[in-house]
Amino acid sequence: MPAADPQRALRRVLLATLPGIVAMLWFYGWGVLINLLLAGGCAFLVDAAVHRLRGQRVSDPSSLVSATLLALALPPYCPWWLCVAAVAGGLLLGKHLYGGNRNPFNPAMVGYALMLVAFPQPMSHWPAVHGPDLLTGVQQIFGLHHDAPDAWAQATVLDALRMNKSLTTDELFARSAAFGAWGGKGSEWVSLAYLAGGLVLLQQRVISWHAPVGMLAGVFISSLLFWNGSGSDSHGSPLFHLLSGATLLGAFFIVTEPVSGPSRPSARLLFGAGVGVLTYLIRTWGGYPDGVAFAVLLMNLAVPTLERLTAPKPPAVSA
């Protein structure tokens, strides 16, 4: 992001998420908005408490950006405490622990990974398209609805593909309500909405193209190399992986996070490519259906090495 006015750039990032937010509201309902309100409120309180303890008066929109991205990555209608714990854990352990100015890990992905490891079951309850009504959703989020969510929740397409042992991918797309035309029903359009927002950020030069192109190329090439058609043992086509899970949200809004990512353009390209390859590997052979969060955190560890590898070599000194 441009160094001249980082707060303006962060506001533009928030505005660029609006197409994805509107699409998620359309397909999943009010749980998306409740997640955003809980996450934003928690981020404000965490920042206020930390700054008060430090004797600072700081307005930092980066926490709101991290909380927004985390809220969009969490399942709509997840328990309220899951959203609050994810945001608080992500900001405290991923940002404020390191002073809040230069942190080694992406705070949103820290919070997401913590919840995925600690509470895998509620993290897997994504609603079907046009999920519960507002009242039922509120009751579910705040623990007032005692029925199991099986009536409105379903496995994601990445989960369904991982667990499939007998059906071809063509049969999965035809028989499973979770599958749409190219990826997840509804989620493929959400992904395209994030693509639209990301292209606006590129056009406005809020982000550079290097990390997004690197990640999308890593996912595309990896899935193309291991794509074995539509058989029952298929890992999914390149288009399926680009439009499923958090690929496009990750490419334009997560790997472009400036504080924990590389600063040099060539390092950003390698960073994004590493995230893309690791995302595919975790999805296909790892223990979690979508590997974006873990891929980003693993590549955060590699940032100092990438910076050294891409540093300009000093000119040779002639004798």
C-alpha positions as CSV (number, residue, x, y, z in Angstrom):
1,M,0.0,0.0,0.0
2,P,1.2,3.5,-0.6
3,A,3.2,4.8,2.3
4,A,2.0,8.4,1.8
5,D,-1.4,7.9,3.3
6,P,-1.8,4.4,4.8
7,Q,-5.1,5.2,6.5
8,R,-6.7,6.3,3.3
9,A,-5.5,3.0,1.7
10,L,-7.0,1.0,4.5
11,R,-10.3,2.7,4.1
12,R,-10.2,1.8,0.4
13,V,-9.5,-1.8,1.3
14,L,-12.6,-1.8,3.5
15,L,-14.7,-0.3,0.7
16,A,-13.4,-2.9,-1.7
17,T,-14.8,-5.7,0.5
18,L,-18.3,-4.4,-0.1
19,P,-19.1,-6.4,-3.2
20,G,-18.1,-9.6,-1.3
21,I,-20.0,-8.6,1.7
22,V,-23.2,-7.9,-0.3
23,A,-22.8,-11.2,-2.1
24,M,-22.3,-13.1,1.2
25,L,-25.4,-11.3,2.7
26,W,-27.4,-12.4,-0.4
27,F,-26.4,-16.0,-0.3
28,Y,-25.9,-16.6,3.5
29,G,-28.1,-14.1,5.2
30,W,-27.9,-12.0,8.3
31,G,-25.2,-14.1,10.0
32,V,-22.6,-12.3,7.9
33,L,-23.6,-8.9,9.2
34,I,-23.7,-10.1,12.8
35,N,-20.2,-11.5,12.4
36,L,-19.0,-8.1,11.1
37,L,-20.6,-6.2,14.0
38,L,-19.2,-8.5,16.6
39,A,-15.7,-8.4,15.0
40,G,-15.7,-4.7,14.6
41,G,-16.9,-4.1,18.2
42,C,-14.3,-6.5,19.6
43,A,-11.5,-4.9,17.6
44,F,-12.5,-1.5,18.9
45,L,-12.5,-2.7,22.5
46,V,-9.2,-4.6,22.2
47,D,-7.4,-1.6,20.6
48,A,-8.9,0.8,23.2
49,A,-7.8,-1.5,26.1
50,V,-4.3,-2.0,24.8
51,H,-3.7,1.7,24.0
52,R,-5.0,2.7,27.4
53,L,-2.6,0.3,29.1
54,R,0.2,1.8,27.0
55,G,-0.9,5.4,27.7
56,Q,-1.5,6.0,24.0
57,R,-4.3,7.7,22.0
58,V,-4.0,6.0,18.6
59,S,-6.6,5.6,15.9
60,D,-5.6,2.6,13.9
61,P,-7.9,1.4,11.1
62,S,-5.7,-1.6,10.4
63,S,-7.3,-3.5,13.3
64,L,-10.8,-2.9,11.8
65,V,-9.5,-4.2,8.4
66,S,-8.1,-7.4,10.1
67,A,-11.3,-7.9,12.0
68,T,-13.4,-7.4,8.9
69,L,-11.4,-10.0,6.9
70,L,-11.6,-12.4,9.8
71,A,-15.3,-12.0,10.1
72,L,-15.7,-12.7,6.4
73,A,-13.6,-15.8,6.7
74,L,-15.5,-17.2,9.7
75,P,-18.7,-19.3,9.1
76,P,-21.8,-17.2,9.3
77,Y,-23.9,-18.1,12.3
78,C,-20.9,-19.4,14.2
79,P,-21.2,-18.9,18.0
80,W,-20.7,-15.3,19.1
81,W,-17.8,-16.2,21.4
82,L,-16.0,-17.8,18.5
83,C,-15.9,-14.6,16.5
84,V,-14.9,-12.6,19.6
85,A,-12.2,-15.0,20.5
86,A,-10.9,-15.1,17.0
87,V,-10.6,-11.3,16.7
88,A,-9.2,-10.8,20.2
89,G,-6.7,-13.6,19.8
90,G,-5.7,-12.5,16.3
91,L,-5.1,-8.8,17.4
92,L,-3.4,-9.6,20.7
93,L,-1.2,-12.4,19.6
94,G,-0.7,-11.4,16.0
95,K,-0.4,-7.6,16.4
96,H,-0.2,-6.0,19.8
97,L,2.2,-8.6,21.2
98,Y,4.8,-7.2,18.8
99,G,4.1,-3.5,19.4
100,G,1.4,-3.1,16.7
101,N,3.7,-1.5,14.1
102,R,5.6,-4.3,12.5
103,N,4.3,-7.8,13.3
104,P,5.7,-11.0,11.7
105,F,2.3,-12.7,11.2
106,N,-1.0,-11.7,9.6
107,P,-3.3,-11.0,12.6
108,A,-6.5,-12.1,10.8
109,M,-4.9,-15.5,9.9
110,V,-3.6,-15.9,13.4
111,G,-7.1,-15.6,14.8
112,Y,-8.6,-17.9,12.1
113,A,-5.9,-20.6,12.6
114,L,-6.3,-20.5,16.4
115,M,-10.1,-21.1,16.1
116,L,-9.6,-23.8,13.5
117,V,-7.2,-25.8,15.7
118,A,-9.1,-25.2,18.9
119,F,-12.7,-25.5,17.7
120,P,-12.8,-27.4,14.4
121,Q,-16.4,-28.4,14.7
122,P,-18.1,-25.0,14.8
123,M,-15.6,-23.8,12.2
124,S,-17.0,-26.4,9.7
125,H,-20.6,-25.4,10.0
126,W,-21.2,-23.2,6.9
127,P,-24.8,-22.5,6.0
128,A,-26.5,-23.7,2.9
129,V,-27.5,-21.0,0.4
130,H,-30.2,-18.8,1.9
131,G,-29.6,-20.1,5.4
132,P,-31.8,-19.6,8.4
133,D,-34.0,-16.5,8.9
134,L,-32.9,-13.6,11.1
135,L,-34.5,-14.8,14.3
136,T,-33.2,-18.4,14.0
137,G,-29.8,-17.1,13.1
138,V,-29.6,-14.8,16.1
139,Q,-30.7,-17.6,18.3
140,Q,-28.1,-19.9,16.8
141,I,-25.3,-17.3,17.2
142,F,-26.1,-16.5,20.8
143,G,-26.8,-20.1,22.0
144,L,-30.6,-19.7,22.3
145,H,-31.4,-22.3,19.6
146,H,-30.9,-25.8,21.0
147,D,-31.6,-27.8,17.8
148,A,-28.6,-29.1,15.8
149,P,-27.7,-27.0,12.8
150,D,-27.9,-30.0,10.5
151,A,-31.1,-28.6,8.9
152,W,-29.4,-25.5,7.5
153,A,-25.6,-26.3,7.6
154,Q,-23.7,-28.3,5.1
155,A,-20.2,-29.4,4.2
156,T,-18.3,-27.0,2.0
157,V,-17.4,-28.1,-1.5
158,L,-13.7,-28.5,-0.4
159,D,-14.8,-30.9,2.4
160,A,-17.2,-32.8,0.0
161,L,-14.4,-33.3,-2.5
162,R,-11.9,-34.4,0.1
163,M,-14.4,-37.0,1.6
164,N,-15.6,-38.3,-1.8
165,K,-14.5,-41.8,-2.5
166,S,-17.0,-43.1,-5.2
167,L,-18.6,-40.3,-7.2
168,T,-17.0,-38.6,-10.1
169,T,-16.7,-34.8,-9.9
170,D,-19.4,-34.6,-12.6
171,E,-21.7,-36.6,-10.3
172,L,-20.8,-34.5,-7.3
173,F,-21.7,-31.3,-9.1
174,A,-25.0,-32.9,-10.3
175,R,-26.0,-34.5,-7.0
176,S,-24.7,-32.3,-4.1
177,A,-26.5,-29.2,-3.2
178,A,-23.2,-27.6,-2.1
179,F,-21.9,-27.5,-5.7
180,G,-22.7,-24.8,-8.2
181,A,-21.6,-24.4,-11.8
182,W,-17.8,-24.2,-11.2
183,G,-17.3,-24.3,-7.4
184,G,-19.5,-24.0,-4.4
185,K,-23.1,-22.9,-4.9
186,G,-23.2,-19.3,-4.0
187,S,-19.6,-19.2,-2.9
188,E,-18.4,-19.1,-6.5
189,W,-20.2,-15.8,-6.9
190,V,-18.9,-14.5,-3.6
191,S,-15.4,-15.3,-4.9
192,L,-16.1,-13.3,-8.1
193,A,-17.3,-10.4,-6.0
194,Y,-14.0,-10.4,-4.1
195,L,-12.2,-10.5,-7.5
196,A,-14.1,-7.4,-8.5
197,G,-13.1,-5.6,-5.3
198,G,-9.5,-6.7,-5.8
199,L,-9.4,-5.4,-9.3
200,V,-10.6,-2.0,-8.0
201,L,-7.7,-2.0,-5.5
202,L,-5.3,-2.8,-8.3
203,Q,-6.7,-0.1,-10.5
204,Q,-6.4,2.4,-7.7
205,R,-2.9,1.2,-7.0
206,V,-3.7,0.5,-3.4
207,I,-2.1,-2.9,-3.8
208,S,0.5,-4.2,-6.3
209,W,-0.2,-7.1,-8.6
210,H,2.7,-9.2,-7.5
211,A,1.3,-11.1,-4.5
212,P,-2.2,-11.7,-6.0
213,V,-0.8,-12.9,-9.3
214,G,1.8,-15.1,-7.4
215,M,-0.9,-16.7,-5.3
216,L,-3.4,-17.3,-8.1
217,A,-0.6,-18.7,-10.3
218,G,0.5,-21.0,-7.5
219,V,-3.0,-22.4,-7.0
220,F,-3.6,-22.7,-10.8
221,I,-0.4,-24.4,-11.7
222,S,-0.5,-26.8,-8.7
223,S,-4.0,-27.8,-9.4
224,L,-3.3,-28.2,-13.1
225,L,-0.3,-30.4,-12.5
226,F,-2.3,-32.8,-10.2
227,W,-5.7,-32.6,-12.0
228,N,-6.6,-36.0,-13.2
229,G,-10.0,-35.3,-14.8
230,S,-13.4,-36.0,-13.3
231,G,-12.7,-39.4,-11.8
232,S,-13.7,-40.2,-8.2
233,D,-10.1,-39.7,-7.1
234,S,-9.9,-36.2,-8.7
235,H,-8.5,-33.3,-6.7
236,G,-10.5,-30.7,-8.6
237,S,-9.9,-28.6,-11.6
238,P,-7.9,-25.4,-11.6
239,L,-11.1,-23.3,-12.0
240,F,-12.7,-25.2,-9.1
241,H,-9.8,-24.3,-6.8
242,L,-9.7,-20.7,-7.9
243,L,-13.4,-20.2,-7.2
244,S,-13.6,-22.3,-4.0
245,G,-12.8,-21.5,-0.4
246,A,-10.9,-18.3,0.4
247,T,-8.7,-18.3,-2.7
248,L,-9.8,-14.9,-4.2
249,L,-10.3,-13.3,-0.8
250,G,-6.8,-14.4,0.2
251,A,-5.2,-13.3,-3.1
252,F,-6.5,-9.7,-3.0
253,F,-7.1,-8.9,0.6
254,I,-4.9,-11.2,2.8
255,V,-1.5,-11.8,1.0
256,T,-1.4,-8.1,0.2
257,E,-1.3,-7.2,3.9
258,P,1.7,-4.8,4.0
259,V,2.9,-5.1,7.6
260,S,3.6,-8.9,7.8
261,G,4.4,-9.3,4.1
262,P,7.5,-8.6,2.0
263,S,8.3,-5.1,0.8
264,R,10.1,-5.9,-2.5
265,P,8.0,-6.6,-5.5
266,S,9.9,-9.8,-6.5
267,A,9.6,-11.0,-2.9
268,R,5.9,-10.4,-2.9
269,L,5.6,-12.5,-6.1
270,L,7.4,-15.4,-4.5
271,F,5.4,-14.9,-1.3
272,G,2.1,-15.1,-3.1
273,A,3.3,-18.1,-5.1
274,G,4.3,-19.9,-2.0
275,V,0.9,-19.2,-0.4
276,G,-0.8,-20.6,-3.5
277,V,1.2,-23.8,-3.7
278,L,0.9,-24.4,0.1
279,T,-2.9,-23.7,-0.1
280,Y,-3.3,-26.4,-2.7
281,L,-1.1,-28.9,-0.9
282,I,-3.0,-28.5,2.4
283,R,-6.4,-28.7,0.7
284,T,-5.4,-31.9,-1.1
285,W,-3.3,-33.8,1.3
286,G,-3.4,-31.8,4.6
287,G,-5.7,-32.1,7.5
288,Y,-7.9,-29.1,6.7
289,P,-10.1,-28.5,3.7
290,D,-8.9,-24.9,3.0
291,G,-5.3,-24.1,3.7
292,V,-5.1,-20.4,3.1
293,A,-4.6,-19.4,6.7
294,F,-1.9,-21.9,7.4
295,A,-0.3,-21.2,4.1
296,V,-0.1,-17.4,4.8
297,L,1.3,-18.0,8.3
298,L,4.0,-20.4,7.0
299,M,5.0,-18.0,4.3
300,N,5.1,-15.2,6.9
301,L,8.0,-17.2,8.5
302,A,9.8,-17.1,5.1
303,V,9.5,-13.3,4.6
304,P,13.1,-12.5,5.9
305,T,14.5,-15.1,3.6
306,L,12.6,-13.9,0.6
307,E,13.8,-10.3,1.3
308,R,17.4,-11.5,1.5
309,L,17.0,-13.6,-1.7
310,T,15.6,-10.7,-3.7
311,A,17.8,-7.9,-2.3
312,P,19.9,-6.2,-5.0
313,K,23.4,-7.4,-5.1
314,P,26.0,-4.7,-4.4
315,P,28.1,-3.7,-7.4
316,A,31.4,-5.5,-7.8
317,V,34.4,-3.5,-6.7
318,S,37.0,-3.3,-9.4
319,A,40.6,-3.7,-8.5
